[in-house]
């Protein structure tokens, strides 16, 4: 931005803040320095339109109205109570939390927004030291679709995106009236009314492909009062925590070659020794929480881990290894 | 955001900032705004030219410089910063809520107080539409490890840890000089100088099986730099070997779970991906565990190693003593 334009914009803000009367564009042209450079009505009008847009993008609440019924054109002013940040004081531990929060995001866009907030808080007199070294550094990962979805939720606008369900190559365009963005078990979801299925649905942000497009007018989406977004996501199949503590469904007895498979050993209890062929090893017991993924895990160890029992697990592991060796059946 | 796009917010914040801190040093102010002192002086010179209609000497913003310090003598009505935009309030408040849900970072009560104050000050710009739920449940042993690691960091002590490396599938004892505790997506890591590796390493807290605080001072060498997290915790390194895999539909989850590059959608719902790996034994375990759902296209020696391990496993299983009922 040129110095001249920055200066003109600051003067415009000061002029509109200091007036209780609405100032017409013509009046602004006459008093705010910088507009005198406009050589024609048309040039001024273009300049002023651009400046108004800039102020609105900065978040400045520009009011329009007429001072009396006799006025023929609308004027502008900025209400101080809507412009100014409210009083705020933060205790040192609160300020530390704010500084950490501002650098939590891994997206430059969101970090920029959070820093914008810090600049204003500092200008309000709050001491926030965001360069202070901390021993704990938290980070939140977001998907590229996070910011556009959040903006659409806040503006109440319908969105369209390509979505790929887990384990499926099929991309499908989904049209959603978004109600909210939810973080559940360290993953992000968007919840809303799926127009194609005519039912509430939730979508995982990491499976959204490409751009999120907004369609239609803002303010169209109405979020039902009685829906709890978090409970909705938590109750949707596929959102379970794979690491959740669950009670073991069964017990497996394995043979583990000496000096191998440390990952299995640290989850298992040694119960004896056994020689297999010419190889020495431990017999261990392992609680099976998820038998299918346990079979994957055990098969991954190849000859280092063998299943003694149960048979069903031994067979699952054998099937996996056979398929690796010979490929799928006909 | 570009440098020039940051200028207007800064220009609108400077006068209230100096009003709140009479006589503050220019260097310090420049740091707070993340600009050079030279840029800050340019901004102040610009503001000096601005003021109220009339624009006489008594109408312009007046700043007094004394040496390297600045005070505001006339603010032209710019006494408070602009309120937070919806985006600013939302990103800060969601981050604070996420912080409150992450155990072991800061005092949760302080976070909640900060949330309440910012919500009140932000007023009309209150965010909506984002709910931050629970993080991943943390095992009690991991929470204890985290506390011990925190204590060591606070006291500046070295640690002795027994660590399970998932990539090597080995357990090793190491002495490390702690640098910081990272919590990324609710998973905790200790970043430390590892004396065994002679390098900076990240240790997942739930894989630290034993931890002991030593009397010895932590002394990471001066060249030990914390890792840049902008590409995630473990970004694939260009010098790592790579494998090309074809995943069947029921093995496609692996492409979502591990960092990889999708190369092509193939017929039958299969997916061709390129995956980098640090340790070959890890890659072999992954492919074997996918049980035929993944085929190694390259390199040949990896494909060969996977087949060999499968054949060895089947052969050895034949030597298992038969148990009654089998």
Interface residues (C-beta under 8 A of the other chain):
Chain A: X1 X3 X6 X7 X9 X10 X11 X13 X14 X15 X17 X18 X31 X32 X33 X54 X58 X59 X60 X82 X83 X84 X85 X86 X87 X88 X89 X90 X91 X93 X94 X95 X96 X97 X98 X100 X101 X102 X104 X105 X106 X110 X112 X113 X114 X115 X116 X117 X118 X119 X120 X121 X122 X123 X124 X125 X131 X134 X135 X136 X137 X138 X139 X140 X141 X150 X151 X153 X154 X166 X167 X168 X169 X170 X178 X179 X180 X181 X182 X183 X184 X185 X186 X206 X207 X223 X229 X230 X233 X234 X241 X243 X244 X245 X255 X260 X261 X262 X263 X266 X274 X276 X277 X279 X295 X296 X297 X299 X300 X301 X302 X303 X306 X307 X308 X309 X311 X314 X318 X319 X320 X321 X322 X323 X324 X325 X327 X328
Chain B: X1 X4 X5 X7 X8 X9 X10 X11 X12 X13 X14 X16 X17 X20 X21 X31 X32 X33 X34 X46 X47 X49 X50 X51 X52 X53 X55 X76 X77 X78 X79 X80 X81 X82 X83 X84 X85 X86 X87 X88 X89 X90 X91 X92 X95 X96 X98 X99 X101 X102 X104 X105 X106 X107 X110 X111 X113 X114 X117 X118 X120 X121 X122 X123 X124 X125 X127 X128 X129 X130 X131 X132 X133 X134 X135 X136 X137 X139 X150 X153 X154 X164 X166 X169 X170 X171 X180 X181 X182 X183 X184 X185 X186 X187 X209 X229 X230 X232 X249 X250 X252 X253 X256 X265 X269 X270 X271 X284 X285 X286 X287 X288 X289 X290 X291 X292 X293 X295 X306 X307 X309 X310 X311 X312 X313 X314 X315 X316 X317 X319 X320 X321 X323 X325 X326
